[in-house]
Amino acid sequence: MKNSIKKVIIDSDIGWDDVLSICYLLKNPSIQIVGIMVTGCGETNLRWGSIIAKTLMELAEKTEVKVCIGAKNPIKFEHKFPQSFKDDMNDIMGLLGSLNPKKTIEFDKRKAWEFLYDTLEESSEKVTILSLGGFTNIAKMLEKYPKAKIENIEQIYAMAGAVFVDGNVALLNNAQKQWNQGDIYSTNYSAEWNIFIDPLAAKKVFASTIPLTLIPLDACNYVVLNADYIDTITATDPIAIIVRNIFLKKTGDYDEGIPVPIFDPLATMIMAGDLKNYQFHKEYLDVNIEDTKINNHCGKTYIVPKGSRKIKIVQGVSQLEFSKQFAKIINKGLV
C-alpha cells in the first residue's frame, strides 16, 4: 500500500509568506517535513532566516526536523532585496520576540546542499522539494554532486517565475523610496524575485531532468493578500496565532502599498494536493542571465522549443478555494 504521507524538504528564504507556508505544513496531516534548507538569497538575511526556521520547528515541537543553513550569496549575481525590507522580515515584522518555545534544537551541521545530497542517497522513499526562495541551494547540490540520486526527488514545486505576465522586481523596487536600488531593479518589469535573486541557479534547475511544477506570478496574481484572511483564523494555538498576526501586520503597518499576492502558501497548497481545481500547461522554459542597466530582463522566464523535460506551469486558480482550504488547515490542531 502506498504511503499517503508526503515527505517534504522545504527550501526557503523565510519571508512572511514562507512562514505562512511552513505553518500550513505543520498543521497538515498528509505532510511530513523532513528538513528545512534556509537560503540567505532572498527576503531574510541568512542568520535571521535560520533562527526563524529553527524557532518554528521548536514551537511546534518538531525536534526531528533537520534545519540546515544554506547559501549566503547567489551563485553569480549580487541581486538582493532592499535591506530595509529584509530588516522587517528578519524578525517577522516584530513577531519573532514573542515566540518562546519550550524545546530547543540544534542546527544540522551539514550545509543545505550536503543535507539534500545525503537525504537522496539514504532515502528509501522519494522526497518532494518545496522551493519557496531562490534555487541556489538546489543548484549547488546539482553542481557539487553530479551523481546525486535525483531520481529520488518525486518533484520540485516552486513558487517562481512570470511566464505570460509582468514580473515584480520593478514593482517592489519602485513601491517605496527606501526600496529603490537603481536601474537594474527599477527597469526590470520581466522577472519575478525568486528567479531574479539567482537566475543562474534557476537556469541550472530548469535544465535538469528533475520533474518541476512552477507556480509563477501567472497563478499567484489570482490570490491577493487582504484583511479578509484575518478573521478566518479562529484557532488559538501558537502556530495559528503566528498566522493571524502575520495577516494583521502585512495588511496593516507593513502594507507594501501595492497589490500583494499570497505567493508561497499557494505553491504550498498545490504541492500538498489540497487545491484541486487549477489550470496548467507544460512548456520548455529557460532563464535570461544577462543584466543590463536599462530595460533589464535578467531573470525573465521564457518558453523555448526544446529542453531536458517540460515544466508544468500553473496558471488559473481560485482565490475562494484557496482561502477556505487555508483556514481549514490552519484551524486544525498540530500534527
N, C-alpha and C positions, 0 to 999 in steps of 0.2 A: 504494500500500500504506500502510495506517495506521501511523503511528509508534507503536511499542509502549512507548516511554519516556514516562512521565507527567511533565510539567513542573509542579513544585510550589513554591508560595510558602508558607513556614511563618510563621504569626503567633503569637507565643509570649510567655509571661511567664517562661520559662526556669526553671521549678521542677524538682524532681528527676525528675518524670515526663516533662517536656518534654525534658530532656537524654536520657533513655532513648529517647524518640521520635526525636530528631534522630540519635542513634547508630544506631538501626534503619534510618533512611533513608539514612545514609551507607554502610551495608553492602548496601543493596538495589539490585540491578542494573536494576530496572524503573523507578527513580525518578531524576529529575534535579532537584536542589534549585536553584531559580533565585535565591531570596533568602530571607532571614530578617528579618522585621519584629519588632522587640522592643517589648514594652509594659511600662511600669513599673506598670501597674494589675494587680497580681497578686502572685505568690509572691516575686518579687525586686524590689529597687529598680532603677530604670532603668539606672543606671551599671553596676551589677554584672551585671545580666542581659545587657547589651550586650557586656560583656567576656567573659562565658562563651560567648555565641553566637559571637563572633569567634574565641575560642580554639579552640572545637570545629572550626570550619572550617579554621583554621590547622593543627591537629593532624592532620586528615585530608587536608591539602594541597589543599583545595578553594578555591583562591585566586580562582576565578572567581565564587564565590557572593557576592552583594551582602548585606551586613549593614547594616540600616537602623534607626536609633534612632527610636522612635515616641513614643506618648503617655506623659507622666509621670503624669497625673491623669485620672480618668474625666470624661466629658462634663458630668455634673451632680452626681452624688453624691460623697461622700467615704468610701465604703466601702473598707476596706483589710484586708489580712491583719494579724495581730498582728506588731509589729515584731520581736519575738524570734524568731518563726517565719521572717520574711523574712531576718533576720540569718543563720540557719542555711542558707538557700537561697542567699544572696549569695555564698558560697564553696563551694557544692555540699557542704555539711556537712564542710568542711575539705579537700576534694579538689582545689580549684582550684589551690592552690600546687604540686601535684605534676604539673600539666600544663605542659610546657615545649616548645612547638612549635619546629621548626627554621625554619619560614617565618612571615612576618607579613603581614597585610593591613591596609588602612585601612578605616574605616567609610565607607559611602556617604554623601555629603554631603547627600543628599535626606532629608527626613522620610519616615517609613514610608508615609504616605498619598500622598505625591508619587511615590515609587518605584512604588507599586501602580498609580497612575493612568498613569504613563509606560509601565509594562510592558504594561498593557492597550491603550494607544494603539499601541504599536510591535510587539506580538507578532503573528506570522503564524500562530501556533498557540494554541489555547485553553490556559489555565493552570488548575490546581486550587489552591484555597486550603485549607490545613490550619490550622484555628483551634484553638489549644491554651491560650488565655487568655481574657481579656475581649475583647469585639468593638470596642473603642474605635478602633483603627487603621482597621478596615474602615469603621466608621460615619463617621469623619472624612473618608475618601475619598468616600463617598457624599454627604456634606454639602457638602464643598468643591468637588466636581466632579460636579454633577448630570448632565452629559452624558458622563460616563465610559463607555467601551465595556464595560459589564458583560456584554455578550453574549460577550465573550472569556473569561469565567470559566466553565469547564466545570462546576464545582460547588464549594461550600464544604462541607467536612466539619468538624464542630465537636464537640469534647468539651464539652458544655454542657447544663445543664438537668436537671430532675427532673419528669417528667410525671405518672406514676402512683405514684411512691414519694416518701418524705420527702427533703427537701434535706439538705445537710451543713453549713450555716453554723453553726447552733447546736451541732451535733455537735463541730465543731472548737473553737468558742469555749469550750465547757464541758468540753473534754477535759483541759485543764491550767489551773491557776490563773493563770499568767502570760499566757495567751491570752485571758482574759476582757476584752471591750471594751464590756460594757454591754448593756442590754436590747434595743437594735436588733438585736444579734447573737444574744444568748442566748435570745431568744424566737422566732427565725426558723427554724422547722422545715420551711419550704416550699421555700426557694431553694437552688440549687446555686451554688457560689462563682463560677464563671466568668460566670454571668449576674448574680449579686448584685453583683459588683465594679463593673459598669457597666450597670445594667438598661436605661437609656435607649438605650445603644448597641445592646444586644441587640434591643430593640424595633424600632429602625430597620432592622436587618438582617433581622429576621423579616418586616417589612413590605415589603421589597424584592422584586424578581422573580428574584433570583439563586437558582438551584437550591441547596437546602440539605439536607444529611443531618446529623441530630443524633444523637450518641452520648451519651445522657444517663446519669444515675445508674441509670436503669432497666436499662441494659445493663452499665454498669461494675460494679455490685454483684455480678455473677456472677463477676468475675475479681478475686480478692482477693490482695493482696500477701502473700507469705510466704517463709520462708527456703528453701523448696524450689527457688526460682529460681536460687539462688547456684551450685549445683553443675552446673546445666545449661550454664553458660557455661564453655567449655573453651578457647576461643581466647585467645591471649596478646598480641595486638596492642593498641596504646594505647586504641582505641575499646572493644574488648571488656573491657579491664581497668577502664575507667570504669564500664561497665555492671555488672560484677560487684561493684565496690566500692560502687556506689550501693545495690545489693541488700543488701550487708553492713551498710552504715550504716543504711538505712531499716528493717531488721528487727532492728537491734541498738541502739546507743546513741541513735539518733534515732527509735526506735519511738514513734508518737504515743499509744499506749495505747488505741487504738480500732481496729476493723477498717478497713483502708485499701484501697480498690480500686486497681487498677493505673492507672486513669484514662487519661491521654493515649496510651500505647502501644496501647491497644485501638482508639481512634479512628484512630490512625496506620495500624494494620494493616488496618482496614476500608477506609480511603482508598486504600491501596496495592493493594487487591484480593486480599490474602493470607489473609483469613478468609472462607471460602466459605459456611459454614453459620451463618446467624443469622436471627432473626425480626425483622420490621419491619412497620410500617404507616404510613400517611400521614394527616396531620391539618393543619388550620389552627391555628396557635399564636399566642399573644400573651404579653406580659410585664407583670406588675404593677410599676408605677413609683411606688408611694407608701410611704414609710417611716412606721411607727407605733412608738411607744415600747414597746408591749406587743403580744404576738401578731402580730409583724411578718410580713408576706407579701411584702415588696418583693423583686423578683427571681423570684417564682414564675412558672413557665411553665404555661400552661393552654390547653386546647382551646377554640376559638371556632368559630362556624358558618360563617364565610366569611373570606376574606383574599386576598392577591395571588397566592398559589400554595400548594399543600400542601407541608408539610415532611415528609421521610422520617425516621421515628423508629425507631432501632434498639432492640430490647428484649432478646430472649433470645440469649445467646451461650454458647460452650463454653470453659470455662477450660482444659480439656485441649488443645483445638485451638490456643488462643492460646499456651499455654506451649511447645508443640512447635514452632510456627512461629516464635515469637520467638527461641528458642535457635538454630533452624536458620539464620536470617538473621544473627544476631549472631556466630555461629561461622564465617561466611564471611570471605573476605578483603575488604579495602577495594576499592570500585569506582572 
